[in-house]
Amino acid sequence: MQSPLLMVPQQNAPEAIAPAPAYHAPAPAPATVELGDLGRILLRRRKLIFATVALLTITTLIYAFLTPALYSSTAQIIIDPQDLQVVTNDVNPSRISPDGGITQVESQVSVAQSNGVLLRAIKATNLTENPDFNGQGGLGGWLGMFFGASDGDRTAETLDALRRRLAVKRDDKVLVLNIIITAKSADLAAELANAIAQAYLDDQAEARSKAAADASDAISARLEAQRKRVEQAANAVETYKAEHNMVMAGGNLVSDQELTDLNTQLTAAQTRTAQLKAQVDQLRRQGGAPDATSEAMRSPVIASLRAQEATLVDQISQFGTELGPRHPSMISAQQQLSDLRKLISRELGRLVTAAETDYERASANQKTLEAKVASLKGKSLDTDQASVRLRELQRDLDAVRTVYANYLQRAQETREQTNVNSTNARIISEAMPALKKSWPPKGLLIFGAIFGGLALGIGMALIAEYLSPTVLSANQMQSAIDAPVLGVLPGRGRRRSGAAAQKTDAVAGLALQRIAAATRRPPDWPLVPSILVASPPEDKAERSRVAWQLANAAAARGRRVLFIDINAGKGQKDPQPGVLDVLRGEYPLDAVSRYAPGSSVALVSRGRPTAVFQEAQALYFAHRMLAEANHSFELVVIDGGALADDLNVLPLVAMADEILLVARLNATPMRDVAATSEAVSVMGRLPTGAMLVDEAA
């Protein structure tokens, strides 16, 4: 959509012809900061970076030379997570955490820096009398003299000073504590490191001894209560047994023992009765031959009588053969045999009577035992009911006795531990006086100052760039003006060689070709092609150079070029007629144009700003000027100056085919680019392209 500024009044114009359509490139890619852009930022702000490095280095040197030398000494303590176990039930049991004791040793780092350990070391070394630690040296000494310092304040000052110079560290993957002390004296540093290490061991030993003593006192305080509980439980058991007539023997009730014995006797009696009954039954079944029983066979009397009987039978048999039946010896022997057999019969009868008597006695004994067992079982039922409560009381008594015994044993063990050092740490390396000072490391400080200054300077440069950004790349410029960058010209600050000049001409020529390729003009278009070059005020030299470079590049390719310099003659008292006179209709274009010596480019200066022309009239005469130039020239290049400062350029902006903005890479602030682009927009147009100047190229 055309701006109203492009509308030419019909009463002053022979024909209304709109200006040529401007070239607009597709939307550019988002701007990014590349590595080369960072290099340009740092190069442009190198003074800030070098000043930061120099200031930091000088400050570091002053500090290094004025700071008193310090020396560091280290004492090493190894801590075994397996405590020294003096007794089985130690107050400090030997346990290793799943991490191998690392956590336990890490906690000892804080213990080694605790007030208790440090105060021990201060007392052992009499450090409160050292001016370097007690706050009496330097400014602190003067303040102490005026305001007075108590011993408590001096101890606190010494403690704070010692803590500031102390470092306790644990090396990776080991259980060793490094106690590092830094002091102005190497001997003092070693002495303090060893004193703190020894104070740590003493503190641990005292803490363990105190823990054992506290445990022993606590257990001893409970012993009396436990003893009374044992007495109460024992009295309860005895009272209960007396109330229920429960007599104990060997830990068991007498009634239970009697019942057990009677059951045993009853069993034996029943067995005996059964055996005797079997014998009697057998004897009764034998009838008249009791001598065939086993009792008769086992009886020694029967056996003796049978032997005598056998002897007499043999004699009678012999007498019968030798003496005859009437012989007195035969008759005597027969009489003896008869008497002997009567004795055997009487003995067998006695055995039967004895067996029956034994059976009756055993049966009577069994009945007696059964009666006693039945009687005791009745009593046992009552006793069992009472035994339930008795056993409960007995269990309580056993429990309190066990607890009391454990308390008594534990009290003895913990009491002994108070006199035994069970510390699980020891000094493996005593501190030695340092041969070299540890602070200040001048070389390291200077090295750090240089690189720190570089880092700080670079950071400050980037922050400064962020607060006041400049044009860093073509992509950034395209994103800012929404138009393509047609080329990047090398700067002219350095000595120009032939190759550099050729490169500049090539870039300008390529920019002209891009403009020609992008512009779509009808074949019968009455106006000459025109390019207006603008820039922020501080880029005046680069803008004039770019405009001249474009004009010379077109002229070098055989094109007739008109160069309008809106700044030429500005500020002169009596300037020559120029483009402003043409825009007011006072002069024709031919009257104000002239060729530069030795050049094929015609020049038109600014002219005389004697009166203000109307915008509508100026648009008409600008249109007529370009139409007249179409007869003599093939391209018009306009150095439009800083558009935001000169509204007289508005008619040329409205009629120009292309509006190019010029900026310096890594030099032109983005706010100035935005201001120039906004000025073009206010004049009814948009930038169609840009040319950049790289002073570092």
C-alpha positions in Angstrom: 0.0 0.0 0.0 1.5 3.3 -1.1 2.0 6.1 1.4 0.0 9.4 1.0 3.4 11.1 0.6 3.7 9.6 -2.8 0.6 11.2 -4.1 1.6 13.9 -6.6 -0.8 16.9 -7.0 -2.6 16.7 -10.4 -2.7 20.5 -10.9 1.1 20.6 -10.9 2.0 17.4 -12.6 1.6 16.5 -16.2 0.7 13.0 -15.3 0.3 11.0 -12.0 2.8 8.2 -12.0 3.5 6.2 -8.9 7.1 5.4 -8.0 8.6 2.1 -8.8 7.7 -0.7 -6.5 10.4 -1.4 -3.9 12.2 -4.7 -3.5 11.4 -6.8 -0.4 13.2 -10.0 0.4 11.7 -12.9 2.2 11.7 -12.7 6.0 15.3 -13.4 7.1 16.4 -16.0 9.6 16.6 -15.0 13.3 19.8 -13.2 14.1 22.5 -15.2 16.0 25.8 -14.3 17.5 28.6 -16.2 15.8 32.1 -16.9 17.0 33.4 -14.3 14.7 31.0 -11.8 16.1 32.3 -12.5 19.6 35.8 -11.9 18.3 34.7 -8.5 16.9 33.1 -7.6 20.3 36.3 -8.4 22.2 38.5 -6.6 19.6 36.4 -3.4 19.8 36.3 -3.4 23.6 39.9 -4.5 24.0 40.8 -1.4 25.9 38.3 -2.3 28.6 39.6 -5.9 28.7 43.3 -4.8 28.9 42.5 -2.2 31.5 40.8 -4.8 33.7 43.7 -7.2 33.4 46.2 -4.5 34.2 44.2 -3.2 37.2 43.7 -6.7 38.6 47.4 -7.6 38.0 48.7 -4.5 39.7 46.3 -5.0 42.7 47.5 -8.6 43.0 51.2 -7.5 42.9 50.6 -4.9 45.6 48.8 -7.5 47.7 51.6 -10.1 47.1 54.4 -7.7 48.2 52.6 -6.2 51.2 51.1 -9.4 52.6 53.2 -11.1 55.3 54.5 -14.6 54.5 52.5 -17.5 55.9 53.6 -21.1 56.5 51.5 -24.2 56.7 52.1 -27.4 58.6 50.0 -30.6 58.6 49.5 -33.3 61.2 47.8 -36.5 60.2 45.4 -38.6 62.3 44.1 -42.0 61.2 40.7 -43.1 62.6 39.9 -46.8 62.7 36.1 -47.3 62.4 36.5 -50.6 64.4 36.8 -49.3 68.0 39.1 -50.9 70.5 36.8 -53.3 72.3 38.1 -53.6 75.9 35.2 -55.8 77.2 32.5 -57.8 75.5 29.8 -55.3 76.2 31.7 -52.1 75.5 30.1 -48.7 75.8 31.5 -47.9 72.3 30.6 -51.1 70.4 32.7 -52.0 67.3 30.4 -51.4 64.3 31.3 -50.5 60.8 28.7 -48.6 58.7 27.8 -49.7 55.2 30.0 -47.0 53.7 33.1 -48.3 55.4 33.2 -45.7 58.1 33.5 -42.7 55.8 30.5 -41.0 57.4 32.0 -41.6 60.9 35.3 -40.0 59.9 33.5 -37.1 58.2 31.8 -36.3 61.4 35.2 -36.3 63.2 36.2 -33.4 60.9 33.7 -31.2 62.8 34.9 -32.7 66.1 38.5 -31.7 65.4 37.3 -28.1 64.8 35.1 -27.9 67.8 35.6 -25.4 70.6 36.5 -28.1 73.1 39.5 -29.4 71.1 40.7 -25.9 70.1 40.5 -24.6 73.6 42.6 -27.5 74.8 45.2 -26.7 72.1 45.1 -23.0 73.1 45.7 -23.8 76.7 48.5 -26.3 75.9 50.4 -23.8 73.7 49.5 -20.7 75.8 48.3 -19.2 72.5 46.4 -16.4 74.3 49.7 -14.6 74.9 50.6 -14.6 71.2 49.8 -11.2 69.6 49.1 -12.7 66.2 46.2 -14.6 67.6 44.9 -12.8 70.7 43.9 -9.6 68.8 46.6 -7.5 70.6 48.7 -7.0 67.5 48.2 -4.2 65.0 45.0 -2.2 65.0 43.4 -4.7 67.5 46.2 -4.0 70.0 45.5 -0.2 69.9 41.8 -0.7 70.2 42.4 -3.1 73.2 44.5 -0.5 74.9 41.8 2.2 74.6 38.8 0.1 75.4 40.4 -2.6 77.5 40.1 -6.3 76.8 39.2 -9.0 79.4 40.7 -12.5 79.5 37.4 -13.9 78.1 37.6 -11.5 75.2 41.2 -12.5 74.6 40.3 -16.2 74.6 37.4 -15.6 72.2 39.7 -13.6 69.9 42.3 -16.3 70.0 39.7 -19.0 69.3 38.3 -17.1 66.3 41.8 -16.4 65.0 42.9 -20.1 65.3 39.7 -21.3 63.6 40.4 -19.0 60.7 43.8 -20.4 60.3 42.8 -24.0 60.7 41.7 -26.4 58.0 40.7 -30.0 58.7 40.3 -32.1 55.6 39.8 -35.8 54.8 41.5 -37.2 51.7 39.4 -39.1 49.3 38.9 -42.8 49.9 41.0 -42.8 53.1 40.2 -42.5 56.8 42.9 -40.0 57.6 42.3 -36.5 58.9 44.7 -33.7 57.8 45.0 -31.0 60.4 46.5 -27.9 58.6 47.6 -24.8 60.4 48.7 -21.6 58.7 50.8 -19.1 60.7 53.4 -16.4 60.3 56.0 -18.7 61.9 56.8 -22.2 60.6 57.6 -23.5 64.1 54.4 -22.1 65.5 52.4 -23.6 62.7 53.9 -27.1 63.4 53.4 -26.7 67.1 49.8 -25.7 66.8 49.1 -28.6 64.4 50.6 -31.1 66.7 48.8 -29.6 69.7 45.4 -29.7 68.0 46.0 -33.4 67.0 46.9 -34.3 70.5 44.0 -32.3 71.9 41.7 -34.2 69.6 43.0 -37.5 70.9 42.7 -36.3 74.5 39.2 -35.1 73.9 38.2 -38.4 72.4 39.7 -40.3 75.3 38.0 -38.1 77.9 34.7 -38.3 76.0 34.8 -42.1 76.0 35.9 -42.2 79.7 33.1 -39.8 80.6 30.6 -41.9 78.6 31.7 -45.0 80.5 31.5 -43.2 83.8 28.0 -41.8 83.1 26.9 -45.3 82.0 28.3 -46.8 85.2 26.7 -44.2 87.4 23.4 -44.7 85.6 23.6 -48.4 86.0 24.7 -48.2 89.6 21.8 -45.9 90.4 19.4 -48.6 89.1 21.1 -51.5 91.1 19.3 -50.7 94.4 16.0 -50.6 92.6 16.7 -53.9 90.9 17.7 -55.4 94.2 14.5 -54.4 95.9 12.5 -55.8 93.0 14.4 -59.2 93.5 13.5 -59.1 97.2 9.9 -58.4 96.5 9.6 -61.1 93.9 11.3 -63.7 96.3 9.1 -62.7 99.2 6.0 -63.1 97.0 7.1 -66.6 96.1 7.8 -67.7 99.6 4.6 -66.1 101.0 2.5 -67.8 98.3 4.1 -71.3 99.1 3.4 -70.8 102.8 -0.2 -69.8 102.3 -0.8 -72.9 100.1 1.3 -75.3 102.1 3.6 -76.0 99.2 6.8 -77.6 100.4 9.7 -77.6 97.9 12.6 -80.0 97.7 15.2 -79.8 95.0 13.2 -77.2 93.2 10.0 -79.4 93.0 7.0 -79.8 95.3 7.3 -82.6 97.8 3.8 -83.8 96.9 4.8 -84.1 93.3 7.9 -86.1 94.3 5.8 -88.4 96.5 3.3 -89.0 93.8 6.1 -89.8 91.4 7.7 -92.3 93.8 4.4 -94.0 94.6 3.7 -94.3 90.9 7.0 -96.0 90.5 6.4 -98.3 93.4 2.9 -99.1 92.2 4.2 -100.0 88.8 6.8 -102.3 90.4 4.2 -103.8 92.7 1.8 -104.5 89.9 4.6 -106.2 88.0 5.5 -108.3 91.1 1.9 -109.3 91.7 1.4 -110.4 88.1 4.5 -112.5 88.3 3.5 -114.2 91.5 0.0 -114.8 90.3 1.4 -116.5 87.2 3.5 -118.7 89.5 0.6 -119.7 91.7 -1.6 -120.4 88.7 1.1 -122.6 87.3 1.6 -124.5 90.6 -2.1 -125.0 90.8 -2.3 -126.3 87.3 0.6 -128.9 88.1 -1.6 -130.5 90.6 0.4 -133.5 92.1 3.6 -132.8 90.4 4.8 -129.5 91.8 8.3 -130.6 91.4 8.1 -130.0 87.7 7.7 -126.2 88.2 10.6 -123.8 87.6 10.6 -122.8 91.3 11.2 -126.5 92.3 13.9 -126.7 89.7 15.6 -123.6 91.0 15.3 -124.6 94.7 18.7 -125.6 96.1 17.0 -127.7 98.9 15.1 -129.7 96.3 18.2 -130.1 94.2 20.2 -131.4 97.3 17.4 -133.9 98.2 17.1 -135.1 94.7 20.8 -135.7 94.6 20.6 -137.7 97.8 17.6 -139.6 96.4 19.6 -140.5 93.3 22.5 -141.7 95.5 20.2 -143.9 97.6 18.6 -145.3 94.5 22.0 -146.3 93.2 22.9 -147.9 96.6 19.6 -149.9 96.8 20.1 -151.1 93.3 23.7 -152.2 94.1 22.6 -153.8 97.5 19.8 -155.7 95.6 22.4 -157.2 93.4 25.0 -158.0 96.0 23.1 -158.5 99.3 19.5 -159.3 98.5 16.2 -157.8 99.6 16.5 -159.0 103.2 19.8 -157.7 104.0 19.8 -155.2 106.8 21.8 -152.7 104.8 19.2 -153.1 102.0 16.3 -152.5 104.4 18.1 -149.5 106.0 18.7 -148.0 102.6 15.1 -148.4 101.5 14.0 -146.8 104.8 16.3 -143.9 104.2 14.9 -143.5 100.6 11.4 -143.4 101.9 12.2 -140.8 104.5 14.0 -138.7 101.9 11.1 -138.7 99.5 8.8 -137.5 102.3 11.2 -134.6 102.9 11.0 -133.8 99.2 7.2 -133.8 99.3 7.1 -131.6 102.3 9.6 -129.2 100.6 7.5 -129.0 97.5 4.5 -128.3 99.5 6.3 -125.6 101.4 7.2 -124.0 98.0 3.6 -124.0 96.9 2.5 -122.4 100.2 5.3 -119.8 100.0 4.3 -118.9 96.5 0.7 -118.4 97.5 1.8 -116.4 100.5 4.0 -114.1 98.4 1.2 -113.6 95.9 -1.2 -112.6 98.7 1.3 -110.2 100.2 2.1 -108.6 96.8 -1.6 -108.2 96.0 -2.1 -106.6 99.4 0.8 -104.2 98.8 -0.5 -103.3 95.4 -3.9 -102.4 96.8 -2.2 -100.3 99.5 -0.1 -98.4 96.9 -3.2 -97.8 94.7 -5.0 -96.3 97.6 -2.1 -94.0 98.4 -1.8 -92.9 94.7 -5.5 -92.2 94.5 -5.3 -90.1 97.7 -2.2 -88.1 96.4 -3.8 -87.5 93.0 -6.7 -85.8 94.7 -4.4 -83.6 96.6 -2.3 -83.0 93.4 -5.3 -81.5 91.6 -5.5 -78.8 94.3 -1.8 -78.3 94.3 -1.7 -77.9 90.5 -4.1 -75.1 90.6 -1.9 -73.3 93.1 1.2 -74.1 91.1 0.1 -72.1 88.1 0.3 -68.9 90.1 3.5 -70.1 91.8 5.2 -70.7 88.4 4.2 -67.2 87.3 5.7 -65.7 90.5 8.8 -67.9 90.0 9.2 -66.6 86.4 9.0 -63.0 87.6 11.6 -63.8 90.2 13.9 -65.4 87.6 13.5 -62.5 85.3 14.3 -59.8 87.9 17.2 -61.9 89.1 18.6 -62.0 85.6 18.2 -58.3 85.1 19.8 -57.6 88.4 22.8 -59.9 87.6 23.2 -58.1 84.2 23.1 -54.7 85.8 25.6 -55.8 88.4 28.0 -57.2 85.8 27.5 -54.2 83.4 28.2 -51.8 86.3 31.5 -53.5 87.0 32.5 -53.5 83.3 31.7 -49.9 82.7 33.5 -48.9 85.9 36.6 -50.5 84.6 36.3 -48.8 81.2 36.7 -45.4 82.8 40.3 -46.3 83.5 41.1 -47.7 80.0 41.8 -45.6 76.9 39.8 -47.1 74.1 40.4 -44.3 71.6 40.3 -45.6 68.0 42.5 -42.8 66.6 46.2 -42.2 66.6 48.7 -39.7 65.1 50.5 -41.2 62.1 52.4 -38.1 61.0 53.4 -35.2 63.2 53.6 -31.8 61.8 57.1 -30.5 60.8 58.1 -26.8 60.3 57.6 -25.9 56.7 60.6 -25.0 54.6 58.7 -22.9 52.1 56.0 -20.3 52.6 52.5 -21.3 51.6 51.1 -17.7 51.1 51.2 -15.6 49.1 52.1 -17.7 46.0 53.1 -14.8 43.8 53.4 -16.8 40.6 50.0 -18.4 41.1 48.4 -15.1 42.1 49.8 -13.3 39.0 48.7 -16.1 36.8 45.3 -16.1 38.3 45.1 -12.3 38.1 45.9 -12.3 34.4 43.5 -15.0 33.5 40.9 -13.7 36.0 41.3 -10.2 34.6 40.8 -11.6 31.1 37.7 -13.4 32.1 36.4 -10.4 34.0 37.2 -8.1 31.2 35.6 -10.3 28.6 32.6 -10.6 30.9 32.4 -6.8 31.3 32.8 -6.4 27.5 30.0 -8.8 26.8 27.8 -7.1 29.5 28.6 -3.7 27.9 27.7 -5.2 24.5 24.4 -6.6 25.9 23.5 -3.2 27.5 24.4 -1.3 24.3 24.3 -3.9 21.4 25.9 -3.1 18.1 25.5 -4.6 14.6 27.3 -7.9 14.8 26.3 -9.8 11.7 24.3 -9.6 8.5 21.7 -11.9 10.0 21.2 -9.5 12.9 20.9 -6.5 10.5 18.4 -8.4 8.4 16.3 -9.2 11.4 16.4 -5.6 12.6 15.2 -3.9 9.4 13.4 -6.9 7.8 15.4 -6.4 4.6 18.3 -8.2 3.1 22.0 -7.3 3.5 23.3 -6.8 0.0 27.0 -6.8 0.8 29.7 -6.3 3.3 32.4 -3.8 2.3 35.9 -3.9 3.9 36.9 -0.8 5.9 39.3 1.8 4.7 41.2 2.3 7.9 44.0 0.1 6.7 46.3 0.5 3.7 44.3 -0.6 0.7 46.0 -3.0 -1.7 44.9 -3.7 -5.3 43.2 -7.0 -4.2 41.3 -5.2 -1.5 40.1 -2.5 -4.0 39.0 -5.2 -6.4 37.1 -6.9 -3.6 35.3 -3.6 -2.7 34.3 -3.0 -6.3 33.1 -6.6 -6.6 30.9 -6.3 -3.5 29.4 -3.0 -4.8 28.8 -4.5 -8.2 27.2 -7.6 -6.8 24.9 -5.3 -4.7 23.9 -3.5 -7.8 23.1 -6.7 -9.6 21.0 -7.9 -6.7 19.1 -4.7 -6.7 18.5 -4.9 -10.5 17.5 -8.5 -10.3 15.0 -7.9 -7.5 13.4 -4.7 -9.0 10.5 -5.2 -11.4 10.0 -2.1 -13.5 7.7 -1.7 -16.5 9.5 -1.2 -19.8 8.1 2.2 -20.3 8.7 3.4 -16.8 9.5 7.2 -17.1 11.7 7.6 -14.0 15.3 6.7 -13.9 16.3 3.9 -11.3 17.3 5.5 -8.1 19.0 4.3 -4.9 19.0 6.4 -1.7 21.7 5.6 0.9 21.1 6.5 4.5 22.7 5.9 7.9 22.9 7.0 11.5 24.7 10.3 12.0 28.0 8.7 13.3 28.3 6.6 10.2 28.5 9.6 7.9 31.9 8.7 6.4 31.0 5.0 5.8 27.6 6.1 4.2 29.3 8.6 1.8 31.9 5.9 0.9 29.3 3.3 0.2 27.2 5.7 -1.9 30.3 6.7 -4.0 31.3 3.1 -4.3 27.9 2.2 -5.7 28.1 5.1 -8.1 31.6 4.3 -9.2 30.8 0.6 -9.6 27.9 1.4 -11.9 30.0 3.9 -13.8 32.8 1.3 -14.2 30.3 -1.0 -15.9 29.4 1.7 -18.5 26.3 3.1 -16.9 25.7 6.9 -16.7 25.3 7.8 -13.1 24.0 10.9 -11.3 25.2 11.3 -7.7 23.2 13.5 -5.5 24.9 14.4 -2.2 22.4 15.9 0.2 25.3 16.9 2.5 27.6 18.6 0.0 27.7 22.4 0.6 25.7 22.0 3.9 26.7 24.8 6.2 28.3 27.1 3.6 27.4 30.7 3.5 26.8 30.9 -0.2 26.3 27.4 -1.6 25.8 26.6 -5.2 22.4 25.7 -6.5 21.6 22.0 -5.9 18.9 19.4 -5.3 16.9 21.6 -2.9 16.6 24.2 -5.6 15.3 21.6 -8.0 12.8 20.3 -5.5 11.5 23.9 -5.1 11.2 24.2 -8.9 13.7 27.0 -9.2 16.3 25.3 -11.3 16.2 22.4 -13.8 18.3 19.4 -13.1 20.8 20.2 -15.9 21.6 23.5 -14.4 22.7 22.1 -11.0 24.5 18.9 -12.2 28.2 18.8 -13.1 30.7 16.1 -13.7 33.6 15.5 -11.3 37.0 15.9 -12.8 38.3 12.7 -14.3 35.0 10.9 -13.6 31.9 9.8 -15.5 29.7 10.5 -12.5 27.6 13.7 -12.5 27.4 15.4 -9.2 24.5 17.4 -7.6 25.1 19.1 -4.2 22.6 20.0 -1.5 21.8 23.5 -2.7 20.4 26.6 -1.1 18.0 26.2 1.8 16.6 29.7 1.4 12.9 28.9 1.7 10.8 26.0 2.8 9.0 24.1 0.1 5.7 22.4 0.4 5.9 18.5 0.5 3.3 18.1 -2.3 5.2 20.4 -4.6 8.5 18.8 -3.7 7.1 15.4 -4.6 6.1 16.7 -7.9 9.4 18.3 -8.7 11.2 15.2 -7.4 9.2 13.1 -9.8 10.0 15.5 -12.6 13.7 15.5 -11.7 13.9 11.7 -11.9 11.9 11.9 -15.2 14.4 14.4 -16.6 17.3 12.3 -15.4 15.9 9.3 -17.2 17.0 11.0 -20.5 20.6 11.5 -19.5 21.4 8.9 -16.8 20.8 5.3 -16.2 21.1 5.4 -12.4 20.7 7.9 -9.6 22.6 7.4 -6.4 21.5 9.6 -3.5 23.5 10.2 -0.4 20.5 10.9 1.9 22.5 11.6 5.0 21.0 11.0 8.5 17.2 10.9 7.7 16.2 11.5 11.3 18.0 14.9 11.2 16.9 16.2 7.8 13.3 16.2 6.7 14.2 17.9 3.4 15.1 14.5 2.1 11.5 13.3 2.5 10.6 13.8 -1.2 13.7 11.8 -2.3 12.8 9.0 0.1 9.3 8.9 -1.3 10.5 8.7 -4.9 13.5 6.5 -4.6 13.3 2.9 -5.8 15.7 1.5 -3.2 16.5 2.7 0.3 19.7 1.3 1.6 20.9 1.6 5.2 24.6 1.7 6.0 26.1 0.4 9.3 29.5 -0.6 10.6 29.9 -4.1 11.9 30.5 -4.2 15.6 30.4 -0.5 15.8 27.0 1.0 14.9 24.6 0.7 17.9 21.5 -1.2 17.2 19.4 1.6 18.7 20.7 4.0 15.9 19.8 1.4 13.3 16.3 1.1 14.7 16.0 5.0 14.9 17.1 5.3 11.2 14.7 2.5 10.1 11.9 4.2 12.1 12.7 7.5 10.4 12.3 5.8 7.0 9.0 4.3 8.1 7.8 7.7 9.3 8.5 9.0 5.8 6.2 6.5 4.4 8.7 3.8 3.2 10.5 0.8 4.5 14.2 0.0 4.1 14.7 -2.3 1.1 18.3 -3.4 1.9 21.4 -2.7 3.8 25.2 -2.4 3.2 27.6 -3.2 6.0 31.2 -2.0 6.5 33.6 -4.3 8.3 36.5 -2.2 9.6 38.3 -5.5 10.6 38.3 -6.9 7.1 
